[in-house]
């Protein structure tokens, strides 16, 4: 199993949505290192992983005796009514890699918190997994096994106490070896024995058989009557349905639809008539002004063109005498050599101007006439709208004709009302038949169910009578076998612990030697099969009381215990450790960093303060770190943000 991404939304010190990728970058870099001062959210991350997986079964911090609703409500951001945690992780089984996303969300109600669980498998929502997640997670990562993989420094100190470590070892052995299942089987067998002793076989009465047979005869007759009545009502219903279809067809041909919508058509005719009258009034108002002049607009354009020509002709006539006087003076000033050429130009120009100045003039004052025509055309443009009104008038007239044509097809009341009334009567009959048939069918179904129940009861009585003679023997044999099974289960549980506890001893001793590095100091480690207390021996085969070890050595023993138990489980599970170094001295811390963290699992998530994984230890661990994060508190947002990096790479860290 590999945790790929954790998303915390408005939970604990994390405000808004906080996405935290967790998947190691490569197999040789299994460590995901979080750095954060106290109160920055390290423990919240540890709790969030357990909560999203196990809900209220999670072994979270600071819950105390709080109810689950109260604990979650207190953990949600104060200003938020909704909060959620989601975890993406992958596992591998015989079907290949399976990708999960578990989303656990909460909504604050008036006096409670509503919790929802949604599971996606390979990207698709899975309702069955969502409803049965508590059972399914036990097949992936049992909650009792999780205690070996999710822990904090305080738990390490607890395990360092020999009297308290036995409880963790007991839970781990029960879960790893299945002893807990054997204990439940022992209890179930005792319940079976007690139930068999208390069970009494009642004698079978022939009176009950006679009563059942009598009831079956009566119910069969009732069922036949009901089925006959159902067939009769169905036939009547079909006749009524055929009559209804016939009347509906006739009414439709006669125009029932037009008759039913007559009011709508009459309303449309009235509205369109009002609209037509309004358009005609607008047209009268428009044509009473200058609009009729649009009929002579082409003549006005022609007249406008002629005024321009007449203006040009009058201008040429007025200018002709002045041109001739000027040309005489000009010729008198030119020498004889150039005069002939100038005379030819002047004669040509006279002829060109004469063609214009000799034209007939229609308007004596063309400029005034041009101004009047322009004013008239401007007025025509201002009041132009007749064409649009005429177009609207035609459209409304056509709609009135169409509605009138439809109304003409509406049949008379005395022709259509009898058919309408007959249709309503037939529909009422059809509805009554439908309700009666439904009631009869429900009654028949009830009778049939009663017959089947009586037949089943009769069969059971016959079977019970046949088995009555052997049942006493079976009960006796079951109790004897159950008593023998109880002894076998007790023996199997004891032998299972005895046979496998040596594997656990070897695993813990191996991990302890790796961490302590004192190969000659501790040569043997044993677990008492009854008390499950750990016993160690020195090189001289002398038992060494655990309380003789230093506080740091006892913590290393506790870590070795967890490491060994986890390795025996055979489950490649992630390891999440909060404030892992506790009160260890520098030598013991170095052993954890160099030997335990890089090798404890394929994914090791460490939540550390700046005083635990310091500069020296960070350098030792660096080659095994795939991801690094720093947890920093934002005073303005009153929440923690997650950034890439670590204390040593973050500026301005005291």
Protein Blocks (a to p, Z undefined) as FASTA:
>chain_A
ZZfbdcdehiajbgcjddddfbdfbfklmbccddddehilpmmmmmmmmmmmnommbcce
hklmacfklmmmmmpcfkbcbdcdddddddddfkopcdddddddddddfkbccdddddde
ehiacfklmmmmmmmmmmmmgfklmmmmgccfklmmmmmpmklmmmmmmmmmmmmnommm
mmmmmmmmmmmmmmmmmpccddddfklmmmmmmmmmmmmmmmmmmmmmmmmmmmmmmmmm
mmmmmmmmmmmmnopmmmmmmmmmmmmmmmmmmmmmmmmmmmmmmmmmmmlmmmmmmmmm
mmmmmmmmmmmmmmmmmmmmmmmmmmmmmmmmpcfklmmmmmmmmmmmmmmmmmmmmpcc
fblblmlmmmmmmmmmmmmmmmgoklmmmmmmmmmmmmmmmmmmmmmmpccfklmmmmmm
mmmmmmmmmmmmmmmmmmmmmmmmmmmmmmmmmmmmmmmmmmmmmmmmmmmmmmmmmmmm
mmmmmmmmmmmmmmmmmmmmmmmmmmmmmmmmmmnopaklpmcdcddfklopacdddfko
pacdfklpcfklmmmmmmmmmmmmmmmnopacddddehkllmacfklmmmmmmmmmmmmp
mbdcddddfklmgmklmmmmmmmpmbdcdddddfklopacddeddfklpghiZZ
